[in-house]
Amino acid sequence: MATSTVPARETRRGPNNILLKTVMAASGLFFVGYLLLHMYGNLQILFGREAFDDYAHHLRVFGEGMVPENGVLWIARILLLVSLVAHVWAGMALWRRAGAARSTRYAGKRKATYGSVYAKAMRWGGLAILLFVIFHILHFTTQTITLAGEHASPAERVISSFQLWWGVLIYVVAMIAVGMHLTHGIYAACMTLGLNTSVKRGELIRRISTVVTLIIVVGFLIPPFAILFGFVD
């Protein structure tokens, strides 16, 4: 008697995959915009301690008169937190569904494809970035974790941390994970949102995603190395 190799159809609960991918794409592109702004802020350290502290102060009082002190910062933090929760939730849901779809195994073991390897790198790289974000907040924002003591000045926190080679190494590893995630993530987000209207447009999006990734990674790594090698007093 012939038997079917197609697994029985299961009723999925929750949003469909298109909605989940759209949530991931929108929240991911929001993070790209935030990273570019954050990178710009970090580069202020190249102009000296006072310039960086002034930048940090302006962030706290931005919109003064219309919102309380730190009001804009808290709005940004809430938006980032909502985007982070949405991004992780959608990613985990898609991850579980991908695993469930592979629950029926065949006798022959298939070789891993480029896509599957990249998907695993995206998932585990995303987890590494999440852990780094938590560490980054505990380090620079709350100072729950300190690499070179507590400092009231934001500039002092940055400079004292990156004068340590292993402090720079932590940052480098994190930026490698960010770069790998962004290289495919930006491109995939644009594909999900339907921006690839042609093969030529798809190649353009791929080039743009590579350039944006390089700008972000290099831009974030300039301050740590500038401080480590003594170019920032």
N, C-alpha and C positions, 0 to 999 in steps of 0.2 A: 504494500500500500504506500503510495507517495505521501510524503509529509512536507509541510511547508516550513521553510527556514525563517519566515517572517514572524517576528515576535507579536504576540497578541497586543492589540492596541489598548493603551492605557489612557484613562481620562486624566488629563493634566489639571492640576489645581493652580489657581493664581493667574497672573497676567500672561499673555502670550509672549513668545520670544521676540516678536517685532517690537513690542512695547518695552521689554526689558533692554533690548539693544539700543533703542532710542534713548532711554534713561541713561544708559552707560555713555552713549555718545555725547549727549548734551552736558551731563555732569563732567565728563572728561574734558571737553573743550572749555568749560568754565574754569577748570583747574589749570589749563594751559594759559589762559588769560591771567589768572592769579600768579602763576609762576613767572610770567614775564614782568609783572609789576613788582613782585617780590625780588626778582633778580636786579631790577633797576634800583630798588632800595638798598640791596646789599652792596652794590657798586659804589654807593656813597662813601663807604669806608676808605676808598682810595683817595679821597680828598681830605682825609684826616678825621680825628676823633670828634672834633667839634661839629664838622659837617654831618657826620653820621648821627650824633646825638640830636642835632637840630632836626634832622629828618624824622627821627623817632618821636621827637616832641610834637612836630607838626601832625603826625599821624594821630596822636592822642587828642589834639585840639582841633582837628579838621572839622569844619562845619560848625565851629563855635558860634553861639547865638541862635542857631536853629536846633541843635541837638546838644545834650550834655557832654562834658568831657569824656572821652573814650567812647562816645556814642557810635560814631562811624566804625570804629574798630570792632565794637560788639556786633553791629549789624553785619560786618564782613565775616566775623567769626561764626555767627549763626548761619549765614549763607553757606560758608565753607563746610560747616558741620552737616547741614542738610544735604549738601551735594556729596559729601563723603559717605554718609549713610546710604544715600540712594545708589551711589556708584558701587559700593561694596555689596549691598543687598542684591542689585541686579546681577553683578558678577557672580556671586555665590549661587544665585538661582540658576543662571545659565550653566555654571560649572556642574551643579547637581544633575541638571537635565542631560547634559552631555554624557555624564557618567552613567545615568540610567539608560540612555540610548545604546550604550556599549555593553549592557548587561548580558546580552546573548552572545556567547563566544563561539567561535568556529574551531574545528580541529587544527587547522593550520594557523600559525601565528603570523600576523602581518607585520611587515617592517614599519617602523615609525616613519611617517611622512614629514616633510618640511613643515606643513601646516600644524600637525599635532605637536611637534617639538616646539614650534613658536607659541602655540596656545599654552603649553605647559610653562614656558618661560614667562609669558604674560601673567599667568595666574600666580606663580610663585614669586615673580618679580613684584607683582602688585602687593602681595603679602609683605615682602621685604620693605617696600616703600611705606606701607601702613605702619610697620613697627618703627621705621625711622622717623615718621611724622610724630609719633607718640614720644619718642626719645627727644626729638627736636623741641617740642613744646616744653617737656620737662626740663630741658637743658637751658634754652634761651629765654623762655617766657616765665615759667614759674621758678626756675633755678632749684627745682627739687633734686636734679642731678647737676653736679658741677664738675668741670674738668680741671679748673684752675682757681677754685674759690668763688665766693659770691661777689658780685659787683653791682653797684647801683646804676652805673653808666652802661647803656647798651653797647657802646663802642668798646668799653673795657671787657665786657663779656665775650665779644667776638674776637678781639685781639688776643686776649689771654688764652682762649681756647685754641686758636689756630697757630699760636706760637709752639704748640705741642705737635710733634710729627704724627702721633697716633690720633690726635684730634682731627688733623687734616685727612688721615687715612680713612677714618669713619665717613667723612664727608665724601671722599672720592668713591668709595664703595657704593654709597647711597646714590651718587650722581650717575654711576654706571647703570644701576638698576632703573633709575628714572629715564636715562637715555634709551635703554632697551624697551622700556614700556612705552615711551612717547613715539619712538620710531614707527612702531606698528599701530599704536593707539590712535594717533592723530589721523593716519590714513584710514584706519577702519572706521573711525567716527564719521569722517567725511563720506565714506561709502554708505554707511548706515543712513545718513541724512539725505542720500540721493544726490550728492554733488558730482558724482562721476557720470556725467551725461554722455561721455564718449571715451574712447580709448585714449585720445590725446589729453582730455581733461583728467583722466585717471593718472596718467604719467605726470602731469603737472602737479596734481595733489601729492603724489609720492615725493616729488622733488621738494615741494614746499614743506611737507612734514619732516623731511630730512634736515632742511635748512633751519627750521624752527627748533628742532631738537638740538642741533649743534649750537645754536645761539643760546639756548637755555642752559645746556650742560657746561659749555665753555664760560658763559657769563657767571654761573654759580661757582665755578672752580677758580676764577681769577682772584677773588678776595682771599681765600684760604692760602693759596700759594704766594700771593703778594705779601701777606703777613708773615708766613713761614720763612721766606727768604729776605725779610727785613725791608721790603719796599714801602711798608706802612709803618710810620713811627708809632 
